[in-house]
Amino acid sequence: MSRLAAPAVVGVVGAGTMGAGIAQVAALGGHPVRLLDAAPGRASAAVDQVGAALDRLVGRGRIDTARAAAARAGLRAAESVDDLAPCALVIEAVAEVLDVKRDLLAAVEDVVAADCVLATNTSSLSVTGLAAAMRHPDRLVGLHFFNPAPVMRLVEVVRGDLTDPDVVTEAAELMTAWGKTPVQVRCSPGFVVNRVARPFYGEAMRLLERGVDAATIDAVLREGGGFPMGPLELADLIGQDINLATTRSVWEQSGRDRRFEPVDVQVALVAEGALGRKTGRGFYDHDDDDGAAPAPRGTAAPSPTVPARVRVRGDWGPWAPLWDRVRRGGVVVDDGGDRAGEPVAEVDGGVVVPTDGRRAAEHARRLGVPVVVLDLVGDAGTAERWAVTASDDGASPVLTQAVGLLQAAGAQASVLPDVAGLLVARTVALLVDEACDVVARGVASADDVDTAMRLGAGHPRGPLEWGDRIGPARVAALLDALAPVDARYRVSAALQDAVHAGRSLRER
Ligand SMILES: NC(=O)c1ccc[n+]([C@@H]2O[C@H](COP(=O)([O-])OP(=O)(O)OC[C@H]3O[C@@H](n4cnc5c(N)ncnc54)[C@H](O)[C@@H]3O)[C@@H](O)[C@H]2O)c1
């Protein structure tokens, strides 16, 4: 049996948001838990807070009274680091400051046994860097819990360069025993979730800078992309300062790679102190917030004209289920059995195409007719909203018909300016590419990356599974088309390799 298995004593240092949650999880896992905080009274307040949380779980029928009582009885506030001496595992969740964590780890090492495992809940510091100052650096592992720790199933188990592989295995086993889903991650900037998720926020903020309102951006990603929350409302919830700090950390550690560069609109919010919900204002005004998702405005679609007939040609790939919906909506969809080549839907006076990373104006020049471009969605069979853009004003009859086709399919349209790759497409393409890069660099396995993004970031599916659904070649072509727009769009060597080898993104 592992030295970490219950009833081994677990120490948690830092009784703030994360430490209190982690202590609750460990106590429910059957461990005696000692909770320590530098601020007087903070640890005992956290013990009371966990007690109240356990009572709520009993009230909701999630755990029985005996289990809550046992967890509560095993949890106590520690007076000093010396109280951690009997621990088999000490998890630190103190402030995200390198020297604070280093000093604390050194102090813990002074009192615990030689085989005690130390873990850090850091979100952005290097586990290898933290271990470097330790006497036994091989015993430090990252255990990156997500907020709220008792609820979120994912834990990134982070292996520093010096971490003993057995410690990683035992820590991962322990997380499973605690009811968590561990993924194994090699120490690298942002680990998996915080790194791969950067474009989710970055692309939305850049579109906001183009004048599209926050509610529309969030609605397109939620109701079209299938994400549980839009990136802007989520950043308001997390806190703009926390979100920006994560971006900065990944950006700095990656040698200021353009892909992770902070976006001006967020930098300005943080400078103004508009940090999101906690200050009452961020991308949204929360003063009279009723908790409901804000309604999209500003880019309302023109009144729809539902065409009687549409002629659909070519390979519509992940967009194809839209045409079944349009057909069910009463429009004659004439696809003539032609499902190869460039996808085009002909309406009166122009065409509708799915985004391939080129702007509508480019398509119009090339095809010689007004063009409406449809964004990607998470699932064309069920999506409730599509972002669309039109090549020019002359396209408005085409636009009203495109909106009409979406209405026939039971979906709404949000009209965006003519930006390359619209919103969901460019966001998802970057998520897929980043995930490929992470796997190719040996940071985590493909399965673990997909699991991490589903459970840690709440994405509707893992980026690699998503890339396979869209088609790796289509994702690469989209990024290639976007490359002239900005240096953050590029096809990673890993994605190129998969395309050339014709293999799935989930096999290596
Ligand atoms: N909040 C999140 O969403 C989140 C998610 C994952 C990881 N993390 C990481 O977890 C850690 C803690 O974050 P948090 O949000 O719980 O912070 P917090 O500010 O809520 O809590 C930190 C606690 O640590 C205590 N502390 C500071 N220095 C100490 C020391 N030397 N010894 C003992 N106690 C000390 C503080 O008094 C405070 O109670 C950070 O490393 C953070 O990056 C946070």
The ligand as a MOL file (V3000), in Angstrom:
LIG
                    3D

  0  0  0     0  0            999 V3000
M  V30 BEGIN CTAB
M  V30 COUNTS 44 48 0 0 0
M  V30 BEGIN ATOM
M  V30 1 N -7.8480 30.5850 -6.5840 0
M  V30 2 C -7.7530 29.7770 -7.6230 0
M  V30 3 O -8.6230 29.7270 -8.4970 0
M  V30 4 C -6.5770 28.8440 -7.7470 0
M  V30 5 C -6.6910 27.7110 -8.5520 0
M  V30 6 C -5.6210 26.8220 -8.6320 0
M  V30 7 C -4.4680 27.0860 -7.9230 0
M  V30 8 N -4.3760 28.2240 -7.1680 0 CHG=1
M  V30 9 C -3.1300 28.4380 -6.4210 0
M  V30 10 O -3.3620 28.1110 -5.0680 0
M  V30 11 C -2.5350 28.9090 -4.2240 0
M  V30 12 C -3.4030 29.6350 -3.2140 0
M  V30 13 O -4.3670 30.3960 -3.9030 0
M  V30 14 P -5.6920 30.9190 -3.1840 0
M  V30 15 O -6.5610 31.4550 -4.2560 0
M  V30 16 O -6.2100 29.8910 -2.2650 0 CHG=-1
M  V30 17 O -5.1050 32.1500 -2.3500 0
M  V30 18 P -5.7170 32.8410 -1.0350 0
M  V30 19 O -5.1470 34.2090 -1.0100 0
M  V30 20 O -7.1820 32.6410 -0.9560 0
M  V30 21 O -5.0770 31.9890 0.1540 0
M  V30 22 C -3.6940 31.9690 0.4390 0
M  V30 23 C -3.5370 31.7390 1.9370 0
M  V30 24 O -2.1660 31.4770 2.1890 0
M  V30 25 C -1.8330 32.0970 3.4180 0
M  V30 26 N -0.3770 32.2520 3.4420 0
M  V30 27 C 0.3860 33.0850 2.7100 0
M  V30 28 N 1.6850 32.8830 2.9890 0
M  V30 29 C 1.7410 31.8730 3.9090 0
M  V30 30 C 2.7910 31.2060 4.5680 0
M  V30 31 N 4.0640 31.5130 4.3490 0
M  V30 32 N 2.4730 30.2230 5.4330 0
M  V30 33 C 1.1860 29.8950 5.6640 0
M  V30 34 N 0.1580 30.5060 5.0710 0
M  V30 35 C 0.4230 31.4800 4.1910 0
M  V30 36 C -2.6010 33.3950 3.4070 0
M  V30 37 O -2.7540 33.9010 4.7130 0
M  V30 38 C -3.9250 32.9530 2.7770 0
M  V30 39 O -4.8600 32.5450 3.7610 0
M  V30 40 C -1.7440 29.8040 -5.1590 0
M  V30 41 O -0.5210 29.1980 -5.4430 0
M  V30 42 C -2.6090 29.8570 -6.3850 0
M  V30 43 O -1.8650 30.1330 -7.5510 0
M  V30 44 C -5.4160 29.0900 -7.0400 0
M  V30 END ATOM
M  V30 BEGIN BOND
M  V30 1 1 1 2
M  V30 2 2 2 3
M  V30 3 1 2 4
M  V30 4 1 4 5
M  V30 5 2 4 44
M  V30 6 2 5 6
M  V30 7 1 6 7
M  V30 8 2 7 8
M  V30 9 1 8 9
M  V30 10 1 8 44
M  V30 11 1 9 10
M  V30 12 1 9 42
M  V30 13 1 10 11
M  V30 14 1 11 12
M  V30 15 1 11 40
M  V30 16 1 12 13
M  V30 17 1 13 14
M  V30 18 2 14 15
M  V30 19 1 14 16
M  V30 20 1 14 17
M  V30 21 1 17 18
M  V30 22 2 18 19
M  V30 23 1 18 20
M  V30 24 1 18 21
M  V30 25 1 21 22
M  V30 26 1 22 23
M  V30 27 1 23 24
M  V30 28 1 23 38
M  V30 29 1 24 25
M  V30 30 1 25 26
M  V30 31 1 25 36
M  V30 32 1 26 27
M  V30 33 1 26 35
M  V30 34 2 27 28
M  V30 35 1 28 29
M  V30 36 1 29 30
M  V30 37 2 29 35
M  V30 38 1 30 31
M  V30 39 2 30 32
M  V30 40 1 32 33
M  V30 41 2 33 34
M  V30 42 1 34 35
M  V30 43 1 36 37
M  V30 44 1 36 38
M  V30 45 1 38 39
M  V30 46 1 40 41
M  V30 47 1 40 42
M  V30 48 1 42 43
M  V30 END BOND
M  V30 END CTAB
M  END
